[in-house]
Amino acid sequence: MKTKAAATGENKFPLALKSPVFRFVGTFIFFLILLGGAYSLFSSRSELFRKGFTGLTAKVVGACYSLGGSQTAVSGNLITGPGVALQVIEECTGAYEMIIFAAALWAFPTSWRKKLWGLLLGLPRARTSSRRAGRRGTPASHRHPWGEVS
């Protein structure tokens, strides 16, 4: 014998499970686990991937130092110059911030075209935000007269 809800075709799920917020959070967590797992897999299995990512970050930071008038040299993930010696570690690359940003963007209910534009315009911004946030807590030994870099 069918229940009244089954006979009328009503959905048995509570209203909260149908809300856009619940769908966004669920989709965000799904993409966060998917992207975080993929990054962890590549990072742990490929030394070339990890060194390439930290090396690229070191080159960008070294170029920023050079634009500021400082003579720096970059070798792998090391940045050296007069009064500064930095080693870029995986946490300074902005990878985790980019994963969180991409997961949130993919979970947002909009067209895939807009999501692609969001990734193209937003990932560089998410990558640079980690370096700016790291400046506040940089030890004194890593300070430069015109600023700090993590």
N, C-alpha and C positions, 0 to 999 in steps of 0.2 A: 504494500500500500504506500502510495506516495504521500510525502508531507505537503503541507500547504505551500511552502516555499518552492519545492520541486515542481509542484503542479502549476504554479504561476510563472515559473521560469526565473525566479529571483536568484541572484548570486548569493551564495552562502558566506562569502567573505565579509568581514566587518568593513564598515565604511572607511576606517583609518587605512586599511591596506590599499584602497583605491585612490588615495589622495596623491596629488602630484609630488608632494614633499617626500612621501614614503617611496615612491617610484624613483625619484632623484637620488635619495640616500642609498637605496638598494643598488641602483645602477652604478653609482659612484663607488661604492664598496667593491662591487664586482670588477670594475675597470681598475681600481686601485690594486686589488690582489693580482689581477692579470698582468698589468704593467710592472708592478713591483716584483712579481715572480719572474717575469721575463728578464728584467734588468739584473736581478740577483743571479739568475742562471747564466747569463752572458758574462757578468762581472766575475763570478767565481770560477768559471771554466776557461776564460780567455784572458790571459795576462796582457795580450796585445790590445784587447778592447779597453781594459782598465788603464793601461799605460797611455793609450792613445787619447782617452778622454781627459786624463790629468795633464798630459802633455799639451793638448790643445788649450786647456784652461791656462796653463803656464805661459804659453805663447801670447794669448790675449792679454793677460795681466802684464807681461813684460812689455808688450807694445804700448799699453796704457802708461806704464812707467816712462817709456821712451818719449811719449807724447808730452809728458810733464817735464821733460828736460833731463831726466836721469839716465845715466849710462848703465844699462843692464844687459846681462847675458842670460839666455835661457838654454838649458840643457836637460832634455827630458822634462821632468816635473820640477826642476830646480830653477829658481830665479836668483841671480846673484848680481850685486852691484856695490857701489860705495855705500857702506853703512847698512846694507840690507842683504839678507840671505833667507829666502823663503822656499819651503817645499810644499807643493800643492798636493793635498791628500784627496781621496775620493769624496769626502764630505764637502769639500770646497768647490766641486765642479758644478753644482746646481742640479745634478741629476734627480735628486729626490724631490726638489721643488718642481721640476719639469714633469715628473710622474704624477704628482698631486694635481698640478694644473691640467694636464692632459686628461686625467680621469674625471675631473670636475667638468671639463669642457665637453667630453664625450657623453657624460650623463645628462647634461643640460638639454632640455627639450627644444631643439631647433633643427634646422636643415643641416645636412652633412656638408653642404657648400659653406655655410657660415661657420661650422665647426672647423673645417679645413682652414679658412681664413683666420680663425681664432688661434689655431695652432701655429700657422706661419708667422703671425704677428706677435703672439703671446709667449711662445717658447723662448725666444731670445731675452725677453723681459724677465721671465721667470728664472732664467739662467743667471742673469746679472744681479737679481735681487739677493741671491745667497751671498755674493761677495760683498755687497753693501751692508748686509746685516752682520756679517762677520767682522766688519771694521770696528764695531763698538767694543768687542771683547778681545781684540788682538793684543797680545802681550807687548810690553814696551820694547822688547828686543826686535820686534817686527815692524816698528814704526819708522816712517820716513818723514822728513821735514814738511812735506806738503800733503801728507795723508797716510792712510793705512790700507793694506790689502791683505785679505785672508788667502 
